[in-house]
Amino acid sequence: MSLAKTVSKIDHLSDEQRECIENCNEASEVAEWCADECLGNEAMEECARLCRDVADLTSLHARLMARGSNYDTHLAESCVDACEDCIDERQQHDAEHCQITADVLQECADTCRDMI
């Protein structure tokens, strides 16, 4: 079963929350991929570190939203900040994986902002 189908079965979620969970999970996956691509390139170490932070934060945010935690709104703010910092870092790099990641992170930041 796809993530979207699974998330659609969680009764307490709004459509906006479902979209945010999906975007957070996608951001987590793409950020991990980008971090791996950056490893070994000294000029991209900060990029890799930021990606790993985004991956952890967005994954946790998705899990908290799915279970209806009272802390998900607070974490949404951190997700927005981390995604935007990561996007800013990506603008310094021409690598295709960085540009793909920036696009996904922007969608994630936008939907997390809606959760605040």
N, C-alpha and C positions, 0 to 999 in steps of 0.2 A: 504494500500500500504506500502511496506517495505521502510525503510530509504534508502537503496541502490537504489531502483527504483525511489524514489523521487529525490534523489541527482543526479541521471543520467539524469534527465530532465532539470537540470540547465545548460543552453547552454554555459555560459562563463567559465565553469570549465574544467580543463584538467583532464585526468584520475588520475594523481598523486594527484591533489587537491581533487577529489572525494574520493580517498582512505584515504587521510588525514582527511577529514571531518568524514568519517565513523569511523576511528580509534579514533579520538578525542571524538566523541559521545560515543563510547564503553568505552573509558577510563573514561569519566565523570561518566557513570553509575556504572562501577565496582569500581571506587574510592569511590563513595558514599556508596556502599554496604560494602566495606572494612572498611570505617570509622565507619559505624554503628556497624560492628562486633567488632571493637576495643574499642568502648565506654564501660566504666565501668571497664576497665582493666588499672590501673594506669601506668603500664609498656608500654602501647601502646598508650598513649595520644598523643605523638608526631606523631606517625603513623597516627592517626585519623586527626590531624590538617593538616598534609601534604596532606592526601587524599582529604580533603575538598578544599584545595588550588588547587590541580590538577583538581578536578571536575569543579571548577569555571573557571579556565583558559582554559581548553580544550573545555568546552562548549562555552565560548565566542569566542575562536579561530574558532571553527566550524561555528558559526553564522557569524563572520566577513568574512570568506572565501566564504560562501554561497552568501553573498550579494556583493562580489567583493570589499570589503573595502581596502583602501590604508594602513591600519594599521595591516593587517593580518600577514605580514612578521615580524614585530616587536614582535608581540604576539607569533609567532612561537618559537622565541628564549626563551621566558619566559616559554612556554610549555615544551620545551626540558629540561630546567634547573629544573623545578618543577618535571617533571617525573623522571629525574635522581636522584634528592634528595630523592624522594619518594621510588624509587627502592633501593637506598642505605639503607634507614631506614628499608625496608622490609627484608633485609639480616640479620637483627638482630633478626628476629622473625621466628619461625617455623610454625606458623599458616597457614593452607592450604589457607585461603582466602588471606593472604598476598602474597603467592607464585603465586596464580592465578592472582592477581592484578599486580604483578611485570611483569609477562609475557605480559599482555595487555599494560601496560605502556611502556614497551620497544618497542613494535610495534608502539605505538603512538609517542614516542620520535623519532624513526627512520624516520617516515613519516613527522613529523614536521620539522626535520632537513633538509629534502629534500626541504621544502618550503622556507628555508632561502636563 
